[in-house]
Amino acid sequence: MLKRHILTLGAILLLASLMLAACGGPSTAELTVDMHDFAFEPAQLSVPANAQVTLNLSNSGTLEHELVIVNLGERLSAPVDEEALGELVFWEEELQPGESETLEFQAPSEPGTYQVICGIAGHLEQGMEGTLSVTQ
């Protein structure tokens, strides 16, 4: 009788483990991006929707740079309008030359391709642009 209860309990625990694994926990992503004069490396990034993102960001350039993720469906063109930039930003971080930081943010919930730019005046004109692909 005891053996039967132990087997039943084992089967229940196994089933619960499989159900939890199928649901999956919150996703995470780690990105490493270097900003230099005048590019992001890499320029194309990808994360799962709603992932908790750890971003290792560095500025190896000689100028201040800013990584700006623009809201989905929006696109900024040069010259960047500072007022428009403030209203269209999903996330941003600015670094001085030689600085590095490890930052965290939650990825957008809506899948799609998001424009990534440097919001510093004149940098988008120099081609400092990339994309963030948010996948389902």
C-alpha positions in Angstrom: 0.0 0.0 0.0 2.8 2.4 0.9 4.6 1.5 -2.3 1.6 2.4 -4.3 1.2 5.8 -2.6 4.9 6.5 -3.3 4.5 5.6 -6.9 1.4 7.8 -7.2 3.1 10.7 -5.6 6.1 10.2 -7.9 3.9 10.2 -10.9 2.1 13.4 -9.7 5.5 15.2 -9.2 6.7 14.1 -12.6 3.5 15.4 -14.3 3.7 18.7 -12.4 7.4 19.1 -13.5 6.5 18.5 -17.1 3.7 20.9 -17.0 5.9 23.6 -15.5 8.6 23.0 -18.1 6.0 23.3 -20.9 4.8 26.6 -19.6 8.4 27.9 -19.5 9.5 30.6 -17.1 10.2 34.2 -18.0 12.7 34.5 -20.8 16.0 36.2 -20.5 18.5 37.6 -23.1 22.0 39.0 -22.9 23.3 41.4 -25.5 26.7 43.0 -25.9 26.9 46.2 -27.9 29.9 48.4 -28.6 29.2 52.0 -29.7 32.0 53.6 -31.7 32.4 56.4 -34.2 29.8 56.0 -36.0 28.3 52.6 -35.6 26.8 50.0 -33.3 28.5 46.6 -33.2 26.6 44.5 -33.8 24.0 46.6 -35.6 21.3 43.9 -35.6 20.1 42.7 -32.3 17.4 40.1 -31.4 15.5 39.3 -28.2 12.3 37.4 -27.3 9.3 39.5 -26.5 9.0 40.5 -22.8 12.5 39.1 -22.1 14.4 40.5 -19.2 17.4 41.8 -21.1 20.9 42.3 -19.7 22.8 44.7 -21.9 26.6 45.0 -21.8 27.0 48.4 -23.4 30.4 50.1 -24.1 31.5 53.2 -25.9 34.9 52.6 -27.5 34.5 55.8 -29.5 36.1 59.2 -29.0 32.7 60.9 -28.7 29.6 60.6 -26.4 27.1 58.1 -27.8 23.6 57.0 -27.0 21.7 53.8 -27.7 18.1 54.6 -28.4 15.4 52.0 -29.1 12.5 53.7 -31.0 8.9 52.6 -30.4 7.5 50.0 -32.8 6.0 51.6 -35.9 8.0 54.8 -35.5 11.0 55.8 -37.4 13.3 58.7 -36.8 15.3 60.3 -39.7 18.1 62.8 -39.7 18.3 65.4 -38.3 16.8 64.0 -35.1 14.2 66.3 -33.6 15.0 66.3 -29.9 11.3 66.9 -29.0 10.1 64.0 -31.2 12.8 61.8 -29.9 11.6 62.2 -26.3 8.1 61.1 -27.3 9.1 58.1 -29.4 11.7 56.4 -27.2 11.1 52.9 -25.9 14.5 52.8 -24.0 17.8 54.7 -24.1 21.2 55.0 -22.5 24.0 57.4 -23.0 27.7 56.7 -22.4 30.8 58.9 -22.5 33.9 57.8 -24.4 35.6 54.8 -22.7 32.6 54.1 -20.4 31.0 50.6 -20.1 27.9 49.6 -18.2 25.8 46.5 -17.6 22.1 47.5 -17.7 18.8 45.7 -17.5 15.5 46.4 -19.2 12.4 44.5 -20.2 12.1 43.9 -24.0 9.0 45.2 -25.7 6.0 42.9 -25.6 5.1 43.4 -29.2 7.1 41.4 -31.8 8.5 43.3 -34.7 11.6 45.3 -35.8 12.5 48.4 -33.8 14.8 51.1 -35.0 18.0 51.6 -32.9 19.8 55.0 -33.3 22.3 57.2 -31.7 20.3 60.2 -30.5 23.3 62.5 -30.3 23.1 65.4 -32.8 24.7 64.5 -36.2 25.3 60.8 -35.3 22.3 59.3 -37.2 23.4 61.4 -40.2 26.8 59.6 -40.0 25.0 56.2 -40.2 24.8 55.3 -36.5 21.7 53.1 -36.8 20.7 49.5 -36.3 17.7 47.3 -35.5 16.3 45.3 -32.6 14.2 42.3 -33.7 11.7 41.3 -31.1 10.5 37.7 -31.6 7.5 35.8 -30.4 
